[in-house]
Amino acid sequence: MTKQFTAACILEQVTGQTYEEYMKKNIFEVCGMQNSTNTEVGDIHSNVCDILLWERALMSQQIINSEQLQHITTMLEEYFK
């Protein structure tokens, strides 16, 4: 079982939505990502334009708040040291 599949299963249990429904409503639509799709195992297929939209939405706190963004940034900085 992959980490993505496990995360998708948890997300479905917590939200009561399928992974695909949740991603479409709460990520793709919020970001304006019209060329992205996801699979049943948690993979996301996207293009460069949609990835830029994702990055802009993330950094402008449309998806997560500043505290969550700082936490993720700190974790990534530690990981890539």
C-alpha positions in Angstrom: 0.0 0.0 0.0 1.5 3.4 -1.0 1.6 6.4 1.2 -0.7 8.2 -1.3 -3.3 5.5 -1.2 -3.2 5.5 2.7 -3.6 9.3 2.7 -6.5 9.0 0.2 -8.3 6.4 2.5 -7.9 8.6 5.6 -9.1 11.7 3.7 -12.2 9.8 2.6 -13.0 8.6 6.1 -12.5 12.1 7.6 -14.4 14.1 4.9 -17.0 11.6 3.9 -16.1 12.4 0.2 -14.2 10.3 -2.2 -10.6 11.3 -2.8 -11.5 12.4 -6.3 -14.5 14.5 -5.1 -12.4 16.2 -2.4 -9.5 17.0 -4.7 -11.7 18.4 -7.3 -13.8 20.6 -5.0 -11.1 21.7 -2.5 -7.9 21.8 -4.5 -8.4 21.9 -8.3 -11.5 24.3 -8.3 -10.0 26.5 -5.6 -6.8 26.9 -7.5 -8.4 27.1 -10.9 -6.6 24.0 -12.1 -8.6 23.0 -15.1 -6.0 20.6 -16.6 -5.4 18.3 -13.6 -6.8 15.0 -12.7 -6.2 12.4 -10.0 -6.2 8.6 -9.9 -7.7 6.1 -7.5 -4.2 5.6 -5.9 -3.6 9.2 -5.2 -1.5 10.2 -8.2 -2.1 13.7 -9.6 -1.6 14.4 -13.3 -1.1 18.0 -14.1 0.6 20.4 -16.5 3.0 23.3 -15.9 0.3 26.0 -16.0 -1.8 24.2 -13.3 1.3 23.6 -11.1 1.9 27.4 -11.2 -1.7 27.9 -10.2 -1.2 25.5 -7.3 1.9 27.3 -6.2 0.2 30.7 -6.3 -2.8 29.4 -4.3 -0.5 27.8 -1.8 1.6 30.8 -1.2 -1.4 33.2 -1.1 -3.0 31.0 1.6 -6.0 30.0 -0.4 -5.5 26.4 0.6 -3.8 26.5 3.9 -3.1 29.2 6.5 0.2 30.9 7.3 1.0 28.7 10.2 0.5 25.5 8.2 2.6 27.0 5.3 5.4 27.8 7.7 5.3 24.3 9.2 5.5 22.7 5.7 8.3 25.1 4.7 10.3 24.3 7.8 9.9 20.5 7.2 11.0 20.8 3.6 14.0 22.9 4.6 15.1 20.3 7.1 14.5 17.5 4.6 16.6 19.0 1.9 19.6 20.1 4.0 
